[in-house]
Amino acid sequence: MAKAPKKKFSTAPNPTGAGTVSAEKHLNSVFKFNTDLGQHILKNPLVAQGIVDKAAIKPSDTVLEVGPGTGNLTVRILEQARRVIASEMDPRMAAELTKRVHGTPNQKKLEILLGDFMKTELPYFDVCISNTPYQISSPLVFKLLNQPRPPRVSILMFQREFALRLLARPGDSLYCRLSANVQMWANVTHIMKVGKNNFRPPPQVESSVVRIEIKQPRPNIDFNEWDGLLRIVFVRKNKTIAAGFKSNNVIDILEKNYKTYLATTNAMNNDDLMMVDDKSSMTDVVKQKIDFVLKETGFSDQRAAKLDQTDFLKLLYAFHQVGIHFA
């Protein structure tokens, strides 16, 4: 009896398929997979091994796995890494993973962080691997980008369209704020396509695996400033850049930031000083500065969907020159 669980949960290729069927029947009887939480378990052992191989794990590495599920990737990572930290939200999945490695040599190498990944304070790790729950795709990427000591490499599976957005270049139909933002901080490459039939239960869309390698050293700009500018220009990416700055909400934010800038740097010029107590006049000052920057840079009639990182950096620098900040 003690050996039965090991046979049921083996991920080794089985020519007869008997072990795989037993595992699937057992899991289907124990779990009702919550697809609202992105619970689509990777069942193809060749794909799982391919993902782990692409991570090029070193024997000294600590690997973070996000959403391990029942452990089809985890057991393969454990064979290569010094330590595996598995972040899992579903206690049932965590219990299944614990049972799967119990009594094996790799049991001591596994640590499970139970709870919401986005609210979890992460320890240091060298590599990240994830069959990513679709709801946290974008937050996960930005959490990795903002780690104080970012991972050497991340091998992440996403829904196909999200992965293509990460890879999109200026002028591509899928190029967006996500594309421009991630590509400023990291190099992104496509690894493989993964069909929906490789999962249990099958999702409604195809998937892709990407490699993200965060740039070292990081670009010498403030993340929140950069993201603040992109939020404005990509609100309507196919409209002109000038159109994004006409929103009253945007004007209010930039006016507040400008007043903070003036107060902290004593950088008022004579015209600004005369108008500082008049709200409508200060608003006019900010509008004039926006118009000046867009005219001087030549981006007023350009569209964000066509601009690259150099263009956005030029725009950000020009705004800073007149005291307009985005964070």
KENUNU-868912 format. One record per residue (C-alpha): residue in three letters; x, z, y; chain. Coordinates in Angstrom, 1 decimal. Example, Ala and Ser with C-alpha at 12.3 -4.5 7.8 and 13.67 -1.06 7.14 Angstrom:
BEGIN
@r->ALA&px->12.3&pz->7.8&py->-4.5&c->A
@r->SER&px->13.7&pz->7.1&py->-1.1&c->A
END
This chain:
BEGIN
@r->MET&px->0.0&pz->0.0&py->0.0&c->A
@r->ALA&px->2.8&pz->0.8&py->2.4&c->A
@r->LYS&px->4.1&pz->-2.8&py->2.3&c->A
@r->ALA&px->0.8&pz->-4.5&py->2.9&c->A
@r->PRO&px->0.9&pz->-4.4&py->6.7&c->A
@r->LYS&px->4.3&pz->-6.1&py->6.7&c->A
@r->LYS&px->3.1&pz->-8.9&py->4.6&c->A
@r->LYS&px->0.0&pz->-9.4&py->6.8&c->A
@r->PHE&px->1.8&pz->-9.5&py->10.0&c->A
@r->SER&px->4.8&pz->-11.6&py->9.0&c->A
@r->THR&px->5.6&pz->-14.4&py->11.4&c->A
@r->ALA&px->8.0&pz->-16.1&py->9.1&c->A
@r->PRO&px->7.1&pz->-19.7&py->8.2&c->A
@r->ASN&px->5.1&pz->-19.7&py->4.9&c->A
@r->PRO&px->4.7&pz->-23.0&py->3.0&c->A
@r->THR&px->1.5&pz->-21.8&py->1.3&c->A
@r->GLY&px->0.0&pz->-20.5&py->4.6&c->A
@r->ALA&px->-1.4&pz->-17.5&py->2.7&c->A
@r->GLY&px->0.3&pz->-14.9&py->4.8&c->A
@r->THR&px->-0.8&pz->-16.5&py->8.0&c->A
@r->VAL&px->-4.5&pz->-16.7&py->6.9&c->A
@r->SER&px->-4.4&pz->-13.0&py->5.9&c->A
@r->ALA&px->-3.0&pz->-12.0&py->9.2&c->A
@r->GLU&px->-5.6&pz->-14.0&py->11.1&c->A
@r->LYS&px->-8.4&pz->-12.6&py->9.1&c->A
@r->HIS&px->-7.2&pz->-9.1&py->9.6&c->A
@r->LEU&px->-6.7&pz->-9.5&py->13.3&c->A
@r->ASN&px->-10.1&pz->-11.2&py->13.8&c->A
@r->SER&px->-11.8&pz->-8.3&py->11.9&c->A
@r->VAL&px->-9.9&pz->-5.7&py->14.0&c->A
@r->PHE&px->-9.9&pz->-7.4&py->17.4&c->A
@r->LYS&px->-12.4&pz->-9.2&py->19.5&c->A
@r->PHE&px->-9.9&pz->-10.9&py->21.8&c->A
@r->ASN&px->-10.7&pz->-10.5&py->25.4&c->A
@r->THR&px->-10.2&pz->-13.9&py->26.9&c->A
@r->ASP&px->-11.2&pz->-12.5&py->30.3&c->A
@r->LEU&px->-7.8&pz->-10.7&py->30.2&c->A
@r->GLY&px->-6.0&pz->-13.9&py->29.1&c->A
@r->GLN&px->-5.7&pz->-12.7&py->25.5&c->A
@r->HIS&px->-4.7&pz->-16.0&py->23.7&c->A
@r->ILE&px->-2.2&pz->-15.1&py->21.0&c->A
@r->LEU&px->0.6&pz->-17.6&py->20.4&c->A
@r->LYS&px->0.4&pz->-18.3&py->16.7&c->A
@r->ASN&px->2.8&pz->-21.2&py->16.1&c->A
@r->PRO&px->6.1&pz->-19.7&py->14.9&c->A
@r->LEU&px->8.1&pz->-22.8&py->15.9&c->A
@r->VAL&px->6.9&pz->-22.6&py->19.5&c->A
@r->ALA&px->7.6&pz->-18.8&py->19.6&c->A
@r->GLN&px->11.1&pz->-19.3&py->18.3&c->A
@r->GLY&px->11.7&pz->-22.1&py->20.8&c->A
@r->ILE&px->10.7&pz->-19.9&py->23.7&c->A
@r->VAL&px->13.1&pz->-17.2&py->22.6&c->A
@r->ASP&px->15.9&pz->-19.6&py->22.0&c->A
@r->LYS&px->15.5&pz->-21.0&py->25.5&c->A
@r->ALA&px->16.1&pz->-17.5&py->26.9&c->A
@r->ALA&px->19.7&pz->-17.5&py->25.5&c->A
@r->ILE&px->19.5&pz->-13.8&py->24.9&c->A
@r->LYS&px->22.8&pz->-11.9&py->24.7&c->A
@r->PRO&px->23.2&pz->-9.0&py->22.3&c->A
@r->SER&px->23.7&pz->-6.7&py->25.3&c->A
@r->ASP&px->20.5&pz->-7.8&py->27.1&c->A
@r->THR&px->17.4&pz->-5.8&py->27.9&c->A
@r->VAL&px->14.4&pz->-8.1&py->27.7&c->A
@r->LEU&px->11.1&pz->-7.5&py->29.5&c->A
@r->GLU&px->8.2&pz->-9.1&py->27.7&c->A
@r->VAL&px->4.9&pz->-9.2&py->29.6&c->A
@r->GLY&px->1.7&pz->-9.3&py->27.5&c->A
@r->PRO&px->3.2&pz->-9.1&py->24.0&c->A
@r->GLY&px->-0.1&pz->-9.0&py->22.3&c->A
@r->THR&px->0.4&pz->-8.5&py->18.5&c->A
@r->GLY&px->4.1&pz->-9.2&py->18.8&c->A
@r->ASN&px->4.7&pz->-12.8&py->17.6&c->A
@r->LEU&px->7.3&pz->-13.2&py->20.3&c->A
@r->THR&px->8.4&pz->-9.6&py->20.3&c->A
@r->VAL&px->9.7&pz->-9.5&py->16.8&c->A
@r->ARG&px->11.9&pz->-12.5&py->17.5&c->A
@r->ILE&px->13.2&pz->-11.1&py->20.7&c->A
@r->LEU&px->14.1&pz->-7.8&py->19.0&c->A
@r->GLU&px->16.3&pz->-9.7&py->16.6&c->A
@r->GLN&px->18.5&pz->-10.8&py->19.4&c->A
@r->ALA&px->18.3&pz->-8.2&py->22.2&c->A
@r->ARG&px->19.8&pz->-4.8&py->22.6&c->A
@r->ARG&px->16.4&pz->-3.5&py->23.9&c->A
@r->VAL&px->12.9&pz->-4.8&py->24.5&c->A
@r->ILE&px->10.5&pz->-3.4&py->27.1&c->A
@r->ALA&px->7.0&pz->-4.7&py->26.4&c->A
@r->SER&px->4.4&pz->-4.3&py->29.1&c->A
@r->GLU&px->0.9&pz->-4.3&py->27.6&c->A
@r->MET&px->-2.5&pz->-3.5&py->29.2&c->A
@r->ASP&px->-4.6&pz->-3.3&py->26.0&c->A
@r->PRO&px->-4.1&pz->-0.1&py->24.0&c->A
@r->ARG&px->-5.3&pz->-1.9&py->20.8&c->A
@r->MET&px->-2.6&pz->-4.5&py->21.2&c->A
@r->ALA&px->0.0&pz->-1.8&py->21.9&c->A
@r->ALA&px->-1.0&pz->0.1&py->18.8&c->A
@r->GLU&px->-0.8&pz->-3.1&py->16.7&c->A
@r->LEU&px->2.6&pz->-3.9&py->18.0&c->A
@r->THR&px->3.8&pz->-0.3&py->17.3&c->A
@r->LYS&px->2.5&pz->-0.6&py->13.8&c->A
@r->ARG&px->4.2&pz->-3.9&py->13.3&c->A
@r->VAL&px->7.7&pz->-2.7&py->14.0&c->A
@r->HIS&px->7.2&pz->0.8&py->12.5&c->A
@r->GLY&px->9.7&pz->1.6&py->9.8&c->A
@r->THR&px->11.9&pz->-1.4&py->10.7&c->A
@r->PRO&px->15.5&pz->-1.3&py->12.0&c->A
@r->ASN&px->14.1&pz->-2.7&py->15.4&c->A
@r->GLN&px->11.7&pz->0.2&py->15.9&c->A
@r->LYS&px->14.1&pz->2.1&py->18.1&c->A
@r->LYS&px->14.9&pz->-1.0&py->20.2&c->A
@r->LEU&px->11.2&pz->-1.3&py->21.4&c->A
@r->GLU&px->9.7&pz->0.5&py->24.4&c->A
@r->ILE&px->6.1&pz->-0.2&py->25.3&c->A
@r->LEU&px->4.9&pz->0.2&py->28.9&c->A
@r->LEU&px->1.1&pz->0.7&py->28.6&c->A
@r->GLY&px->-0.9&pz->-0.2&py->31.7&c->A
@r->ASP&px->-1.4&pz->-2.7&py->34.4&c->A
@r->PHE&px->1.9&pz->-4.7&py->34.8&c->A
@r->MET&px->1.3&pz->-5.2&py->38.5&c->A
@r->LYS&px->1.1&pz->-1.5&py->39.1&c->A
@r->THR&px->4.0&pz->-0.6&py->36.8&c->A
@r->GLU&px->7.4&pz->0.3&py->38.2&c->A
@r->LEU&px->9.9&pz->-1.7&py->36.2&c->A
@r->PRO&px->13.2&pz->-0.5&py->34.9&c->A
@r->TYR&px->16.2&pz->-2.9&py->35.0&c->A
@r->PHE&px->16.1&pz->-5.9&py->32.7&c->A
@r->ASP&px->18.3&pz->-9.0&py->32.2&c->A
@r->VAL&px->15.7&pz->-11.5&py->30.9&c->A
@r->CYS&px->11.9&pz->-11.8&py->31.2&c->A
@r->ILE&px->9.8&pz->-13.6&py->28.6&c->A
@r->SER&px->6.0&pz->-13.9&py->28.9&c->A
@r->ASN&px->3.0&pz->-15.6&py->27.4&c->A
@r->THR&px->1.4&pz->-14.9&py->30.8&c->A
@r->PRO&px->-2.2&pz->-13.7&py->31.2&c->A
@r->TYR&px->-3.6&pz->-16.3&py->33.6&c->A
@r->GLN&px->-5.0&pz->-13.7&py->36.0&c->A
@r->ILE&px->-1.5&pz->-12.5&py->36.9&c->A
@r->SER&px->0.4&pz->-15.7&py->36.9&c->A
@r->SER&px->1.1&pz->-15.8&py->40.6&c->A
@r->PRO&px->1.5&pz->-12.0&py->41.1&c->A
@r->LEU&px->3.9&pz->-11.9&py->38.1&c->A
@r->VAL&px->6.1&pz->-14.7&py->39.6&c->A
@r->PHE&px->6.3&pz->-12.9&py->43.0&c->A
@r->LYS&px->7.0&pz->-9.5&py->41.4&c->A
@r->LEU&px->9.9&pz->-11.0&py->39.6&c->A
@r->LEU&px->11.2&pz->-12.7&py->42.8&c->A
@r->ASN&px->11.1&pz->-9.4&py->44.6&c->A
@r->GLN&px->12.9&pz->-7.3&py->42.0&c->A
@r->PRO&px->15.9&pz->-5.4&py->43.7&c->A
@r->ARG&px->18.0&pz->-6.7&py->40.8&c->A
@r->PRO&px->16.2&pz->-9.8&py->39.5&c->A
@r->PRO&px->16.5&pz->-11.0&py->35.9&c->A
@r->ARG&px->19.2&pz->-13.6&py->35.0&c->A
@r->VAL&px->16.5&pz->-15.9&py->33.7&c->A
@r->SER&px->12.8&pz->-15.8&py->33.0&c->A
@r->ILE&px->11.1&pz->-18.0&py->30.4&c->A
@r->LEU&px->7.4&pz->-17.9&py->31.2&c->A
@r->MET&px->4.3&pz->-19.7&py->29.7&c->A
@r->PHE&px->1.5&pz->-20.6&py->32.1&c->A
@r->GLN&px->-1.6&pz->-22.7&py->32.2&c->A
@r->ARG&px->-0.3&pz->-26.3&py->32.6&c->A
@r->GLU&px->-1.6&pz->-26.8&py->36.1&c->A
@r->PHE&px->-0.1&pz->-23.6&py->37.4&c->A
@r->ALA&px->3.3&pz->-24.6&py->35.9&c->A
@r->LEU&px->3.1&pz->-28.0&py->37.5&c->A
@r->ARG&px->2.4&pz->-26.3&py->40.9&c->A
@r->LEU&px->5.6&pz->-24.4&py->40.5&c->A
@r->LEU&px->7.5&pz->-27.6&py->39.9&c->A
@r->ALA&px->5.7&pz->-29.9&py->42.5&c->A
@r->ARG&px->7.7&pz->-31.5&py->45.2&c->A
@r->PRO&px->6.7&pz->-32.5&py->48.8&c->A
@r->GLY&px->4.2&pz->-35.3&py->48.6&c->A
@r->ASP&px->3.0&pz->-34.5&py->45.1&c->A
@r->SER&px->-0.8&pz->-33.8&py->44.8&c->A
@r->LEU&px->-0.1&pz->-30.3&py->43.4&c->A
@r->TYR&px->2.5&pz->-29.3&py->46.1&c->A
@r->CYS&px->1.3&pz->-26.1&py->47.8&c->A
@r->ARG&px->2.3&pz->-22.8&py->49.2&c->A
@r->LEU&px->3.2&pz->-21.6&py->45.8&c->A
@r->SER&px->5.6&pz->-24.5&py->45.2&c->A
@r->ALA&px->7.4&pz->-24.2&py->48.6&c->A
@r->ASN&px->7.6&pz->-20.4&py->48.3&c->A
@r->VAL&px->9.0&pz->-20.1&py->44.7&c->A
@r->GLN&px->11.4&pz->-23.0&py->45.2&c->A
@r->MET&px->12.9&pz->-21.3&py->48.2&c->A
@r->TRP&px->13.9&pz->-18.3&py->46.1&c->A
@r->ALA&px->14.4&pz->-19.8&py->42.6&c->A
@r->ASN&px->15.3&pz->-22.9&py->40.6&c->A
@r->VAL&px->12.4&pz->-23.9&py->38.4&c->A
@r->THR&px->12.6&pz->-26.2&py->35.4&c->A
@r->HIS&px->10.1&pz->-27.4&py->32.8&c->A
@r->ILE&px->10.9&pz->-26.4&py->29.2&c->A
@r->MET&px->8.0&pz->-27.6&py->27.0&c->A
@r->LYS&px->4.4&pz->-28.4&py->26.8&c->A
@r->VAL&px->2.2&pz->-26.2&py->24.5&c->A
@r->GLY&px->-1.1&pz->-27.5&py->23.2&c->A
@r->LYS&px->-4.2&pz->-25.3&py->23.1&c->A
@r->ASN&px->-4.3&pz->-25.3&py->19.3&c->A
@r->ASN&px->-1.1&pz->-23.2&py->19.2&c->A
@r->PHE&px->-3.1&pz->-20.2&py->20.3&c->A
@r->ARG&px->-5.7&pz->-17.9&py->18.8&c->A
@r->PRO&px->-8.4&pz->-18.1&py->20.2&c->A
@r->PRO&px->-7.6&pz->-21.5&py->21.7&c->A
@r->PRO&px->-7.8&pz->-21.5&py->25.5&c->A
@r->GLN&px->-9.7&pz->-24.2&py->27.4&c->A
@r->VAL&px->-6.6&pz->-25.7&py->29.0&c->A
@r->GLU&px->-3.1&pz->-26.8&py->27.9&c->A
@r->SER&px->0.0&pz->-24.7&py->28.7&c->A
@r->SER&px->3.6&pz->-25.2&py->29.7&c->A
@r->VAL&px->6.7&pz->-23.1&py->29.5&c->A
@r->VAL&px->9.0&pz->-23.0&py->32.5&c->A
@r->ARG&px->12.4&pz->-21.4&py->33.2&c->A
@r->ILE&px->12.8&pz->-19.6&py->36.5&c->A
@r->GLU&px->16.3&pz->-18.7&py->37.7&c->A
@r->ILE&px->16.4&pz->-16.7&py->40.9&c->A
@r->LYS&px->19.0&pz->-17.9&py->43.3&c->A
@r->GLN&px->22.1&pz->-15.7&py->43.8&c->A
@r->PRO&px->22.9&pz->-14.9&py->46.5&c->A
@r->ARG&px->19.3&pz->-15.0&py->47.8&c->A
@r->PRO&px->18.5&pz->-17.0&py->51.0&c->A
@r->ASN&px->19.3&pz->-15.0&py->54.1&c->A
@r->ILE&px->15.7&pz->-14.9&py->55.4&c->A
@r->ASP&px->13.0&pz->-12.3&py->55.3&c->A
@r->PHE&px->10.6&pz->-12.9&py->52.4&c->A
@r->ASN&px->7.5&pz->-11.7&py->54.4&c->A
@r->GLU&px->8.4&pz->-13.8&py->57.4&c->A
@r->TRP&px->8.8&pz->-16.9&py->55.2&c->A
@r->ASP&px->5.6&pz->-16.2&py->53.3&c->A
@r->GLY&px->3.7&pz->-15.5&py->56.6&c->A
@r->LEU&px->4.6&pz->-18.9&py->58.0&c->A
@r->LEU&px->3.6&pz->-20.7&py->54.7&c->A
@r->ARG&px->0.3&pz->-18.9&py->54.6&c->A
@r->ILE&px->-0.6&pz->-20.4&py->58.0&c->A
@r->VAL&px->0.6&pz->-24.0&py->57.4&c->A
@r->PHE&px->-0.8&pz->-24.3&py->53.9&c->A
@r->VAL&px->-4.3&pz->-23.0&py->54.7&c->A
@r->ARG&px->-5.3&pz->-26.6&py->54.9&c->A
@r->LYS&px->-2.2&pz->-28.4&py->53.5&c->A
@r->ASN&px->-3.5&pz->-31.9&py->54.3&c->A
@r->LYS&px->-4.4&pz->-31.0&py->57.9&c->A
@r->THR&px->-1.9&pz->-31.1&py->60.6&c->A
@r->ILE&px->0.5&pz->-28.2&py->61.2&c->A
@r->ALA&px->-1.1&pz->-27.7&py->64.7&c->A
@r->ALA&px->-4.5&pz->-27.3&py->63.1&c->A
@r->GLY&px->-3.4&pz->-24.3&py->61.2&c->A
@r->PHE&px->-2.4&pz->-22.5&py->64.4&c->A
@r->LYS&px->-5.7&pz->-22.9&py->66.1&c->A
@r->SER&px->-7.5&pz->-20.2&py->64.1&c->A
@r->ASN&px->-8.4&pz->-17.1&py->66.2&c->A
@r->ASN&px->-7.3&pz->-14.9&py->63.3&c->A
@r->VAL&px->-3.8&pz->-16.5&py->63.4&c->A
@r->ILE&px->-3.6&pz->-16.2&py->67.2&c->A
@r->ASP&px->-4.5&pz->-12.6&py->67.0&c->A
@r->ILE&px->-1.9&pz->-11.8&py->64.4&c->A
@r->LEU&px->0.9&pz->-13.7&py->66.2&c->A
@r->GLU&px->-0.1&pz->-12.0&py->69.5&c->A
@r->LYS&px->0.1&pz->-8.6&py->67.9&c->A
@r->ASN&px->3.5&pz->-9.5&py->66.4&c->A
@r->TYR&px->4.7&pz->-10.8&py->69.8&c->A
@r->LYS&px->3.8&pz->-7.6&py->71.6&c->A
@r->THR&px->5.7&pz->-5.7&py->68.9&c->A
@r->TYR&px->8.6&pz->-7.9&py->69.4&c->A
@r->LEU&px->8.5&pz->-7.4&py->73.2&c->A
@r->ALA&px->8.2&pz->-3.7&py->72.9&c->A
@r->THR&px->11.1&pz->-3.3&py->70.4&c->A
@r->THR&px->13.6&pz->-5.7&py->72.0&c->A
@r->ASN&px->12.8&pz->-5.5&py->75.7&c->A
@r->ALA&px->12.8&pz->-9.3&py->75.7&c->A
@r->MET&px->10.1&pz->-9.9&py->78.2&c->A
@r->ASN&px->10.7&pz->-12.6&py->80.7&c->A
@r->ASN&px->9.2&pz->-12.5&py->84.2&c->A
@r->ASP&px->6.1&pz->-14.5&py->83.2&c->A
@r->ASP&px->5.3&pz->-12.4&py->80.2&c->A
@r->LEU&px->5.8&pz->-9.2&py->82.1&c->A
@r->MET&px->3.2&pz->-10.2&py->84.7&c->A
@r->MET&px->0.7&pz->-10.9&py->82.0&c->A
@r->VAL&px->1.3&pz->-8.1&py->79.5&c->A
@r->ASP&px->-1.8&pz->-6.0&py->80.5&c->A
@r->ASP&px->-4.2&pz->-9.0&py->80.5&c->A
@r->LYS&px->-5.3&pz->-9.8&py->77.0&c->A
@r->SER&px->-6.5&pz->-13.3&py->77.7&c->A
@r->SER&px->-3.3&pz->-14.1&py->79.6&c->A
@r->MET&px->-1.1&pz->-12.8&py->76.7&c->A
@r->THR&px->-3.2&pz->-14.9&py->74.3&c->A
@r->ASP&px->-2.4&pz->-17.9&py->76.6&c->A
@r->VAL&px->1.3&pz->-17.1&py->76.5&c->A
@r->VAL&px->1.3&pz->-17.0&py->72.7&c->A
@r->LYS&px->-0.7&pz->-20.3&py->72.6&c->A
@r->GLN&px->1.8&pz->-21.9&py->75.0&c->A
@r->LYS&px->4.7&pz->-20.8&py->72.9&c->A
@r->ILE&px->3.1&pz->-22.2&py->69.7&c->A
@r->ASP&px->2.4&pz->-25.6&py->71.5&c->A
@r->PHE&px->6.0&pz->-25.6&py->72.8&c->A
@r->VAL&px->7.5&pz->-25.0&py->69.4&c->A
@r->LEU&px->5.4&pz->-27.6&py->67.6&c->A
@r->LYS&px->6.1&pz->-30.2&py->70.2&c->A
@r->GLU&px->9.9&pz->-29.5&py->70.3&c->A
@r->THR&px->10.2&pz->-29.6&py->66.5&c->A
@r->GLY&px->8.0&pz->-32.7&py->66.2&c->A
@r->PHE&px->5.9&pz->-31.0&py->63.5&c->A
@r->SER&px->2.6&pz->-30.8&py->65.4&c->A
@r->ASP&px->1.1&pz->-33.8&py->63.7&c->A
@r->GLN&px->2.9&pz->-33.4&py->60.4&c->A
@r->ARG&px->1.3&pz->-32.0&py->57.3&c->A
@r->ALA&px->2.5&pz->-29.1&py->55.2&c->A
@r->ALA&px->2.0&pz->-31.1&py->52.0&c->A
@r->LYS&px->4.8&pz->-33.5&py->53.1&c->A
@r->LEU&px->7.3&pz->-31.0&py->54.4&c->A
@r->ASP&px->10.2&pz->-29.5&py->52.5&c->A
@r->GLN&px->12.2&pz->-26.2&py->52.7&c->A
@r->THR&px->14.5&pz->-27.5&py->55.4&c->A
@r->ASP&px->11.5&pz->-28.4&py->57.6&c->A
@r->PHE&px->9.9&pz->-25.0&py->57.2&c->A
@r->LEU&px->13.2&pz->-23.3&py->57.9&c->A
@r->LYS&px->13.6&pz->-25.3&py->61.1&c->A
@r->LEU&px->10.0&pz->-24.4&py->62.1&c->A
@r->LEU&px->10.6&pz->-20.7&py->61.4&c->A
@r->TYR&px->13.9&pz->-20.7&py->63.4&c->A
@r->ALA&px->12.2&pz->-22.4&py->66.4&c->A
@r->PHE&px->9.4&pz->-19.8&py->66.4&c->A
@r->HIS&px->12.0&pz->-17.0&py->66.3&c->A
@r->GLN&px->13.8&pz->-18.5&py->69.3&c->A
@r->VAL&px->10.6&pz->-17.9&py->71.5&c->A
@r->GLY&px->9.9&pz->-14.5&py->70.0&c->A
@r->ILE&px->7.1&pz->-15.5&py->67.6&c->A
@r->HIS&px->7.3&pz->-13.7&py->64.3&c->A
@r->PHE&px->5.1&pz->-13.8&py->61.1&c->A
@r->ALA&px->5.6&pz->-10.3&py->59.7&c->A
END
